[in-house]
Protein backbone atom coordinates (compact mmCIF):
# COMPACT_ATOMS: atom_id res chain seq x y z
CA UNK A 1 0.00 0.00 0.00
CA UNK A 2 1.36 3.39 -0.90
CA UNK A 3 2.49 5.49 2.08
CA UNK A 4 0.91 3.19 4.59
CA UNK A 5 2.60 4.76 7.61
CA UNK A 6 3.30 8.29 8.70
CA UNK A 7 4.72 7.51 12.11
CA UNK A 8 4.79 3.78 12.58
CA UNK A 9 4.49 1.30 15.36
CA UNK A 10 6.95 -1.61 15.31
CA UNK A 11 6.82 -3.42 11.97
CA UNK A 12 7.51 -7.14 11.63
CA UNK A 13 8.34 -8.21 8.08
CA UNK A 14 8.01 -11.97 7.62
CA UNK A 15 6.50 -12.36 4.15
CA UNK A 16 8.70 -12.95 1.13
CA UNK A 17 6.45 -10.73 -0.99
CA UNK A 18 5.90 -7.79 1.34
CA UNK A 19 6.65 -4.39 -0.17
CA UNK A 20 7.32 -1.35 1.97
CA UNK A 21 7.91 1.79 -0.08
CA UNK A 22 7.48 5.56 0.31
CA UNK A 23 6.86 5.28 4.06
CA UNK A 24 8.21 7.00 7.18
CA UNK A 25 9.27 4.94 10.20
CA UNK A 26 10.00 7.41 12.98
CA UNK A 27 10.14 7.99 16.74
CA UNK A 28 9.84 4.35 17.83
CA UNK A 29 11.31 3.66 21.26
CA UNK A 30 12.54 0.44 22.84
CA UNK A 31 12.09 -2.52 20.47
CA UNK A 32 13.51 -2.33 16.94
CA UNK A 33 11.32 -0.27 14.61
CA UNK A 34 11.72 -2.90 11.87
CA UNK A 35 12.15 -6.61 12.47
CA UNK A 36 13.40 -8.39 9.35
CA UNK A 37 14.42 -12.02 9.97
CA UNK A 38 16.01 -12.01 6.52
CA UNK A 39 16.89 -8.70 4.89
CA UNK A 40 16.61 -10.18 1.40
CA UNK A 41 13.13 -11.70 1.58
CA UNK A 42 11.05 -8.59 0.99
CA UNK A 43 10.99 -5.43 -1.09
CA UNK A 44 12.03 -2.50 1.05
CA UNK A 45 12.98 0.81 -0.59
CA UNK A 46 12.54 4.59 -0.77
CA UNK A 47 11.55 4.83 2.91
CA UNK A 48 12.65 7.31 5.59
CA UNK A 49 13.92 6.48 9.09
CA UNK A 50 14.31 9.05 11.83
CA UNK A 51 14.43 9.23 15.61
CA UNK A 52 14.13 5.49 16.31
CA UNK A 53 15.88 4.10 19.41
CA UNK A 54 16.69 0.90 17.52
CA UNK A 55 16.07 0.37 13.82
CA UNK A 56 16.63 -3.25 12.79
CA UNK A 57 16.32 -6.39 14.86
CA UNK A 58 18.87 -8.27 12.79
CA UNK A 59 22.58 -7.53 12.35
CA UNK A 60 22.38 -8.95 8.84
CA UNK A 61 20.69 -5.71 7.79
CA UNK A 62 23.63 -3.51 8.74
CA UNK A 63 25.59 -4.04 5.52
CA UNK A 64 22.56 -3.58 3.29
CA UNK A 65 21.62 -0.31 4.94
CA UNK A 66 24.96 1.46 4.89
CA UNK A 67 24.51 5.09 3.86
CA UNK A 68 26.96 5.06 0.95
CA UNK A 69 24.80 6.20 -1.95
CA UNK A 70 23.01 9.29 -3.22
CA UNK A 71 19.41 9.60 -4.39
CA UNK A 72 18.00 11.73 -7.20
CA UNK A 73 17.73 14.75 -4.87
CA UNK A 74 21.41 14.51 -4.00
CA UNK A 75 20.72 13.29 -0.45
CA UNK A 76 22.58 10.42 1.21
CA UNK A 77 20.81 7.05 1.23
CA UNK A 78 21.45 3.30 1.34
CA UNK A 79 21.52 0.99 -1.68
CA UNK A 80 17.71 0.74 -1.66
CA UNK A 81 17.30 4.54 -1.62
CA UNK A 82 16.13 4.58 1.99
CA UNK A 83 17.13 7.84 3.70
CA UNK A 84 18.01 8.62 7.31
CA UNK A 85 17.42 12.37 7.50
CA UNK A 86 15.10 14.64 9.50
CA UNK A 87 11.70 14.56 7.70
CA UNK A 88 11.20 18.24 8.68
CA UNK A 89 7.55 17.89 9.66
CA UNK A 90 5.52 21.02 10.26
CA UNK A 91 5.15 20.07 13.96
CA UNK A 92 5.46 16.39 14.89
CA UNK A 93 4.93 17.04 18.61
CA UNK A 94 1.48 18.47 17.83
CA UNK A 95 0.73 15.70 15.36
CA UNK A 96 1.17 17.74 12.16
CA UNK A 97 3.14 15.37 9.93
CA UNK A 98 2.91 17.43 6.76
CA UNK A 99 6.28 18.10 5.16
CA UNK A 100 7.82 21.55 5.08
CA UNK A 101 9.25 23.00 1.89
CA UNK A 102 12.85 22.04 2.72
CA UNK A 103 12.13 18.39 3.57
CA UNK A 104 14.48 15.83 1.98
CA UNK A 105 11.46 13.52 1.62
CA UNK A 106 9.95 15.63 -1.18
CA UNK A 107 10.19 13.81 -4.54
CA UNK A 108 12.31 11.10 -2.88
CA UNK A 109 9.81 8.25 -3.30
CA UNK A 110 9.34 5.90 -6.21
CA UNK A 111 6.42 5.37 -8.60
CA UNK A 112 5.50 2.42 -10.79
CA UNK A 113 3.06 -0.41 -11.26
CA UNK A 114 5.35 -2.93 -9.57
CA UNK A 115 5.20 -0.85 -6.39
CA UNK A 116 1.48 -0.02 -6.72
CA UNK A 117 2.43 3.65 -6.48
CA UNK A 118 1.97 6.72 -8.67
CA UNK A 119 3.10 10.33 -8.91
CA UNK A 120 1.66 12.81 -6.43
CA UNK A 121 -1.50 14.75 -7.37
CA UNK A 122 0.63 17.78 -8.29
CA UNK A 123 2.24 15.56 -10.99
CA UNK A 124 5.64 15.41 -9.29
CA UNK A 125 7.47 12.25 -8.17
CA UNK A 126 5.99 10.78 -4.98
CA UNK A 127 7.08 12.21 -1.65
CA UNK A 128 7.92 9.83 1.19
CA UNK A 129 5.23 9.88 3.88
CA UNK A 130 1.51 9.97 4.44
CA UNK A 131 1.11 13.55 3.18
CA UNK A 132 2.66 14.92 0.03
CA UNK A 133 4.01 18.47 -0.24
CA UNK A 134 1.92 20.36 -2.81
CA UNK A 135 4.52 22.02 -5.02
CA UNK A 136 1.79 23.68 -7.07
CA UNK A 137 0.61 25.76 -4.12
CA UNK A 138 4.23 26.58 -3.21
CA UNK A 139 5.15 27.68 -6.73
CA UNK A 140 4.22 31.31 -6.10
CA UNK A 141 6.87 31.50 -3.42
CA UNK A 142 9.65 30.13 -5.64
CA UNK A 143 11.67 32.31 -7.98
CA UNK A 144 10.33 32.26 -11.51
CA UNK A 145 12.41 30.75 -14.28
CA UNK A 146 13.53 33.08 -17.05
CA UNK A 147 10.56 33.69 -19.35
CA UNK A 148 12.63 32.70 -22.39
CA UNK A 149 12.84 28.99 -21.49
CA UNK A 150 11.40 26.42 -19.09
CA UNK A 151 11.81 22.72 -18.50
CA UNK A 152 10.06 20.55 -15.88
CA UNK A 153 11.46 17.38 -14.33
CA UNK A 154 11.77 14.44 -16.73
CA UNK A 155 9.15 11.72 -16.41
CA UNK A 156 9.13 9.05 -15.23
CA UNK A 157 11.84 9.65 -12.67
CA UNK A 158 13.44 7.47 -11.38
CA UNK A 159 13.27 5.25 -14.49
CA UNK A 160 14.66 1.95 -15.68
CA UNK A 161 15.69 2.63 -19.26
CA UNK A 162 13.65 5.29 -21.05
CA UNK A 163 12.32 8.67 -20.03
CA UNK A 164 10.94 11.87 -21.57
CA UNK A 165 12.29 15.40 -21.22
CA UNK A 166 10.13 18.38 -22.17
CA UNK A 167 11.15 21.98 -22.61
CA UNK A 168 9.46 25.15 -23.83
CA UNK A 169 10.77 28.23 -25.59
CA UNK A 170 8.45 31.16 -26.39
CA UNK A 171 9.98 31.91 -29.77
CA UNK A 172 12.07 30.19 -32.41
CA UNK A 173 15.63 29.70 -31.20
CA UNK A 174 18.48 27.24 -31.36
CA UNK A 175 18.47 24.88 -28.36
CA UNK A 176 20.72 22.10 -27.12
CA UNK A 177 19.89 19.43 -24.55
CA UNK A 178 22.94 17.62 -23.22
CA UNK A 179 23.42 14.72 -20.82
CA UNK A 180 26.18 14.51 -18.17
CA UNK A 181 27.03 11.97 -15.50
CA UNK A 182 27.26 12.96 -11.83
CA UNK A 183 30.98 13.76 -12.21
CA UNK A 184 30.22 16.31 -14.94
CA UNK A 185 31.48 14.16 -17.82
CA UNK A 186 29.56 14.78 -21.05
CA UNK A 187 27.71 11.59 -22.01
CA UNK A 188 25.72 12.52 -25.12
CA UNK A 189 23.77 15.27 -26.87
CA UNK A 190 20.01 14.63 -26.73
CA UNK A 191 18.83 17.59 -28.85
CA UNK A 192 20.64 20.11 -31.05
CA UNK A 193 18.30 21.98 -33.37
CA UNK A 194 15.99 24.94 -33.82
CA UNK A 195 13.07 24.78 -31.39
CA UNK A 196 9.85 26.73 -30.96
CA UNK A 197 7.06 26.34 -28.43
CA UNK A 198 6.75 23.07 -26.53
CA UNK A 199 9.20 20.26 -27.32
CA UNK A 200 9.38 16.66 -26.14
CA UNK A 201 12.53 14.53 -26.31
CA UNK A 202 12.32 10.76 -25.82
CA UNK A 203 15.53 9.54 -24.17
CA UNK A 204 16.83 5.96 -24.23
CA UNK A 205 19.62 5.23 -21.74
CA UNK A 206 20.69 1.95 -23.36
CA UNK A 207 24.29 1.13 -22.60
CA UNK A 208 24.51 3.43 -19.58
CA UNK A 209 25.01 2.30 -16.00
CA UNK A 210 22.62 2.98 -13.14
CA UNK A 211 23.14 6.23 -11.30
CA UNK A 212 22.41 9.94 -11.24
CA UNK A 213 22.62 11.90 -14.49
CA UNK A 214 22.16 15.58 -15.22
CA UNK A 215 20.46 16.97 -18.32
CA UNK A 216 21.15 20.57 -19.26
CA UNK A 217 19.12 22.78 -21.58
CA UNK A 218 20.75 25.76 -23.28
CA UNK A 219 18.55 28.18 -25.24
CA UNK A 220 18.18 31.94 -25.71
CA UNK A 221 21.22 32.59 -23.54
CA UNK A 222 19.81 30.68 -20.55
CA UNK A 223 20.80 27.36 -19.00
CA UNK A 224 18.56 25.06 -16.96
CA UNK A 225 19.44 21.64 -15.57
CA UNK A 226 17.85 18.79 -13.62
CA UNK A 227 19.06 15.58 -12.03
CA UNK A 228 17.50 12.25 -12.97
CA UNK A 229 17.99 8.74 -11.63
CA UNK A 230 18.52 5.66 -13.82
CA UNK A 231 17.81 2.36 -12.04
CA UNK A 232 18.60 -0.93 -13.77
PEHUJO-V531262 format. One line per field, one symbol per residue. ss: DSSP state (H for helix, E for strand, - for the rest). phi: phi as a letter, one per 40 degrees, with the letter a starting at -180 (. if undefined). A space follows every 10 residues. Layout:
BEGIN
ss->???
phi->???
END
This chain:
BEGIN
ss->---------- EEE-----EE E--EEE---- ---EEE---- --EEE--EEE -----E---- HHHH----EE -----EE--- --E-----EE EHHH-EEEE- ---------- -EHHH-E--- ---------- ----HHHHHH H-------EE ----E---E- -EEEEEEEEE EEEEEEEEEE E----EEEEE EEEEEEEEEE EEEE------ EEEEEEEEE- -EEEEEEEEE --
phi->.cfcbcbbcc bbbbccbcbb bfbbbafcbg ddcbbbdbcb cbcaafbbba gccacbcacd ccccbccbbb cccgccaccb gcbbbdcfcc acccgccccc ccccccgccb bicccfbacc dcgbdccchc bccccccccc cccccdccaa acccacacab ababbbabbc acacbbbbbb cccgcccacc aaacbagcbb bcbbbdgbcc icbbbbbbaf gbbbaacabc bc
END
